[in-house]
């Protein structure tokens, strides 16, 4: 049973701006979202919990440079997308 991705307006704005600046990763981004829906624990996503001010959130990798920060709701099988960008931008 797949997870449901939730795209808040704030995330959509950030993602549009990010993808406009980085058109070369559109396919990687799309594949990351597809895999996230099917299995957020897939090893290639490198899902990990965050600490500090982002405690309670998790992160997955689009590639070695870019990340998606998200909130993972296990019981409801929902993934709320929070932020997108490079390591320094999202952390």
C-alpha positions as CSV (number, residue, x, y, z in Angstrom):
1,X,0.0,0.0,0.0
2,X,1.6,3.2,-1.1
3,X,2.1,6.4,1.0
4,X,0.3,9.6,0.1
5,X,2.4,12.6,-0.7
6,X,1.0,15.9,0.6
7,X,2.2,19.1,-1.1
8,X,1.5,22.2,1.1
9,X,1.4,25.5,-0.8
10,X,4.7,26.6,0.8
11,X,6.4,23.5,-0.5
12,X,5.0,23.9,-4.0
13,X,6.4,27.5,-4.1
14,X,9.8,26.3,-3.0
15,X,9.8,23.4,-5.4
16,X,8.9,25.5,-8.4
17,X,11.6,28.0,-7.7
18,X,14.1,25.2,-7.0
19,X,13.3,23.3,-10.2
20,X,13.4,26.4,-12.3
21,X,17.0,27.0,-11.0
22,X,18.0,23.4,-11.5
23,X,16.2,22.0,-14.6
24,X,18.9,19.3,-14.9
25,X,17.5,17.3,-11.9
26,X,13.8,17.2,-13.0
27,X,14.0,13.4,-13.8
28,X,15.8,12.6,-10.5
29,X,13.3,14.7,-8.6
30,X,10.3,12.9,-10.2
31,X,11.9,9.4,-9.6
32,X,12.6,10.4,-5.9
33,X,8.9,11.3,-5.4
34,X,7.7,8.1,-7.1
35,X,10.0,6.0,-4.9
36,X,9.0,7.9,-1.8
37,X,5.4,7.1,-2.5
38,X,6.1,3.4,-2.9
39,X,8.7,2.9,-0.1
40,X,10.1,5.8,1.9
41,X,12.6,3.3,3.5
42,X,14.2,2.4,0.2
43,X,18.0,2.5,0.7
44,X,18.6,4.8,-2.2
45,X,16.5,7.6,-0.6
46,X,18.8,7.6,2.5
47,X,15.9,8.5,4.8
48,X,17.1,9.8,8.1
49,X,15.6,11.7,11.1
50,X,16.8,15.2,11.7
51,X,18.0,16.8,15.0
52,X,18.0,20.2,16.5
53,X,15.6,22.8,15.3
54,X,14.3,20.3,12.7
55,X,13.7,17.5,15.2
56,X,10.5,15.6,14.3
57,X,11.2,15.9,10.5
58,X,13.1,13.6,8.2
59,X,15.1,14.0,5.0
60,X,15.6,12.1,1.8
61,X,18.2,12.5,-0.9
62,X,17.4,13.5,-4.5
63,X,21.1,13.0,-5.3
64,X,24.3,13.6,-3.4
65,X,23.7,17.4,-3.5
66,X,20.0,17.9,-3.0
67,X,17.5,16.9,-0.3
68,X,13.8,17.0,0.5
69,X,12.8,17.6,4.1
70,X,9.6,16.0,5.1
71,X,7.3,14.9,7.9
72,X,6.5,11.2,7.8
73,X,3.2,10.1,9.3
74,X,3.5,6.4,9.7
75,X,0.0,5.6,11.0
76,X,-1.8,7.6,8.3
77,X,0.7,6.6,5.6
78,X,1.2,10.3,4.7
79,X,4.3,12.1,3.8
80,X,4.1,15.9,4.1
81,X,6.7,17.6,2.0
82,X,8.3,20.6,3.8
83,X,11.4,21.9,2.0
84,X,13.7,21.2,-1.0
85,X,17.2,22.4,-1.7
86,X,20.9,21.7,-1.1
87,X,22.2,20.7,2.3
88,X,22.9,24.2,3.5
89,X,19.5,25.5,2.3
90,X,17.3,22.9,4.0
91,X,19.2,22.3,7.2
